Amino acid sequence: MTYRLPLILGLLIFAGCSDQSSKAADGPTAEQAVAYMVFGLEEGTVVPVGLEGDPPAFHQTSAEPLTYVAEKDPAKVTITITRQDDCNYAINFAARDNFKFSLDFGKLTSVAIIEQDLGMGAPKHGTTLTGARMTCNVEEQGFCEMFQKTSSWPFRLEDNDPGRLPGMVKCFQTNFCKGQPS
């Protein structure tokens, strides 16, 4: 019976959901978890755009702040995520326009991928972040208003394995933002 705790801890470490000290070596950083939860973004994620030939893929260009860039002339998309504290993250999403906002995950209760039809070449998926709070600059109030009404971020990339999302959320809440769900 005394072997259960070490076995469980070993399985958690193997699964990439252990304490913060092992996260740096074994699993995603907090910023990488946020990038995946919000955007479906990780190394090699493809931009769903209507350019001829192969679509551009995101590549991490910096660890602090976490920055991913996808570029194929004439298009360039840059996503930067900066950790402000365990639950608050500043995000800069630059494509044709530059959107700066922050997300507070302290009261996050669930994350889900949603189908959407926004037209005009918008991605076919979005992300609901129930319980998260978005703060925007004055210029981005449209996104904030939409987020406050729907708890949805409209730009989710086509990640290779969306089934990983629940595990990523659990890992983020276990290791980085323990939060205070309401």
C-alpha positions as CSV (number, residue, x, y, z in Angstrom):
1,M,0.0,0.0,0.0
2,T,2.9,2.4,0.7
3,Y,4.0,2.2,-3.0
4,R,0.8,4.0,-4.3
5,L,2.0,7.6,-3.6
6,P,5.4,7.2,-5.3
7,L,3.7,5.4,-8.2
8,I,1.1,8.2,-8.6
9,L,3.8,10.9,-8.4
10,G,5.8,9.1,-10.9
11,L,2.9,8.9,-13.3
12,L,2.1,12.6,-12.9
13,I,5.7,13.5,-13.7
14,F,5.6,11.1,-16.7
15,A,2.4,12.7,-17.9
16,G,3.9,16.2,-17.7
17,C,1.6,17.4,-14.9
18,S,3.8,17.5,-11.8
19,D,4.9,20.5,-9.7
20,Q,6.4,23.6,-11.2
21,S,10.0,22.6,-10.7
22,S,9.7,19.7,-13.2
23,K,7.5,21.7,-15.6
24,A,10.4,23.6,-17.0
25,A,12.2,20.4,-18.1
26,D,9.2,18.1,-18.8
27,G,6.3,20.2,-20.0
28,P,5.0,23.5,-21.3
29,T,5.8,26.7,-19.6
30,A,2.9,28.8,-18.3
31,E,3.2,31.0,-21.4
32,Q,3.2,28.0,-23.8
33,A,0.1,26.6,-22.0
34,V,-1.7,30.0,-22.5
35,A,-0.7,30.0,-26.2
36,Y,-2.2,26.6,-26.6
37,M,-5.3,27.2,-24.6
38,V,-6.2,30.5,-26.3
39,F,-4.9,30.1,-29.8
40,G,-4.2,26.4,-30.3
41,L,-0.6,27.6,-30.9
42,E,2.6,25.7,-30.6
43,E,5.7,25.2,-32.6
44,G,4.8,24.3,-36.2
45,T,1.1,25.3,-36.0
46,V,0.0,26.4,-39.5
47,V,-1.7,29.7,-40.2
48,P,-5.1,29.1,-41.9
49,V,-4.8,31.7,-44.7
50,G,-5.7,31.7,-48.4
51,L,-2.1,32.2,-49.7
52,E,-0.9,30.1,-52.6
53,G,1.4,27.2,-51.9
54,D,2.2,25.9,-48.5
55,P,0.7,27.9,-45.6
56,P,3.1,29.6,-43.2
57,A,3.9,27.8,-39.9
58,F,4.6,29.4,-36.5
59,H,8.0,29.2,-35.0
60,Q,9.1,30.3,-31.6
61,T,11.5,33.1,-31.9
62,S,11.8,34.1,-28.2
63,A,11.2,32.4,-24.8
64,E,10.9,35.6,-22.8
65,P,8.5,37.0,-23.7
66,L,7.2,34.0,-25.5
67,T,7.0,34.9,-29.2
68,Y,5.8,32.9,-32.2
69,V,6.0,34.2,-35.7
70,A,4.5,32.9,-39.0
71,E,5.6,34.6,-42.1
72,K,5.0,34.2,-45.8
73,D,5.1,37.3,-48.0
74,P,2.9,39.3,-47.9
75,A,1.5,37.9,-44.6
76,K,3.1,38.0,-41.2
77,V,1.5,37.1,-37.8
78,T,3.2,37.5,-34.5
79,I,1.8,36.4,-31.2
80,T,3.6,37.4,-28.0
81,I,2.6,36.3,-24.5
82,T,4.1,37.8,-21.4
83,R,3.5,36.4,-17.9
84,Q,2.5,39.2,-15.5
85,D,1.9,36.9,-12.6
86,D,0.7,33.3,-12.2
87,C,-2.8,34.0,-13.6
88,N,-2.4,37.2,-15.7
89,Y,-0.9,37.3,-19.1
90,A,-0.4,40.1,-21.6
91,I,-1.0,39.2,-25.2
92,N,0.0,41.0,-28.3
93,F,-1.6,39.6,-31.5
94,A,-0.2,41.3,-34.6
95,A,-1.4,40.6,-38.1
96,R,-2.8,43.4,-40.3
97,D,-3.6,45.2,-37.0
98,N,-2.0,45.0,-33.6
99,F,-4.3,43.9,-30.8
100,K,-3.0,44.2,-27.2
101,F,-5.0,42.7,-24.3
102,S,-4.5,40.8,-21.1
103,L,-6.3,37.7,-19.8
104,D,-6.8,36.9,-16.1
105,F,-7.3,33.1,-15.7
106,G,-7.8,33.4,-11.9
107,K,-11.4,32.4,-12.1
108,L,-11.2,30.1,-15.2
109,T,-13.7,27.3,-15.0
110,S,-13.5,25.7,-18.4
111,V,-12.0,26.0,-21.9
112,A,-13.5,24.7,-25.0
113,I,-13.1,24.9,-28.8
114,I,-16.1,26.2,-30.6
115,E,-17.1,26.3,-34.3
116,Q,-17.9,29.7,-35.7
117,D,-18.7,31.3,-39.0
118,L,-17.5,34.8,-38.9
119,G,-16.8,35.0,-42.7
120,M,-14.2,37.2,-44.3
121,G,-11.5,34.5,-44.0
122,A,-11.8,34.2,-40.2
123,P,-10.8,30.9,-38.6
124,K,-13.5,28.3,-38.4
125,H,-12.8,27.8,-34.7
126,G,-12.7,30.0,-31.6
127,T,-12.0,29.3,-27.9
128,T,-14.3,29.8,-25.0
129,L,-12.5,30.7,-21.8
130,T,-15.3,30.6,-19.2
131,G,-14.5,32.6,-16.1
132,A,-11.4,34.3,-17.6
133,R,-11.4,38.1,-17.7
134,M,-10.1,40.2,-20.6
135,T,-8.8,43.7,-20.3
136,C,-8.1,45.7,-23.5
137,N,-6.6,49.0,-24.5
138,V,-9.2,51.6,-25.8
139,E,-8.5,50.6,-29.4
140,E,-9.5,47.0,-28.9
141,Q,-12.7,47.5,-27.0
142,G,-14.7,45.6,-29.7
143,F,-12.8,42.4,-28.8
144,C,-13.3,43.1,-25.1
145,E,-17.0,43.7,-25.6
146,M,-17.4,40.5,-27.6
147,F,-15.4,38.5,-25.0
148,Q,-17.4,39.9,-22.1
149,K,-20.7,38.8,-23.9
150,T,-19.5,35.4,-25.1
151,S,-16.3,34.5,-23.1
152,S,-14.9,33.6,-26.6
153,W,-11.7,34.5,-28.4
154,P,-12.5,34.3,-32.2
155,F,-9.0,33.3,-33.5
156,R,-8.1,29.7,-32.8
157,L,-5.6,28.1,-35.1
158,E,-6.1,24.5,-36.4
159,D,-4.1,22.6,-33.8
160,N,-3.1,19.0,-34.7
161,D,-4.6,17.4,-31.6
162,P,-7.5,19.4,-30.0
163,G,-8.1,16.5,-27.7
164,R,-5.1,17.7,-25.7
165,L,-6.9,20.8,-24.6
166,P,-8.5,19.4,-21.3
167,G,-5.1,18.1,-20.2
168,M,-3.4,21.4,-21.0
169,V,-6.0,23.3,-18.9
170,K,-5.6,20.9,-16.0
171,C,-1.8,21.2,-16.2
172,F,-2.0,25.0,-16.3
173,Q,-4.3,25.2,-13.3
174,T,-2.3,22.6,-11.3
175,N,1.1,24.0,-12.0
176,F,0.8,27.7,-12.6
177,C,-2.5,29.4,-11.9
178,K,-4.3,27.7,-9.1
179,G,-6.8,30.5,-9.2
180,Q,-10.0,30.9,-7.2
181,P,-12.9,29.5,-9.2
182,S,-16.2,31.1,-8.3
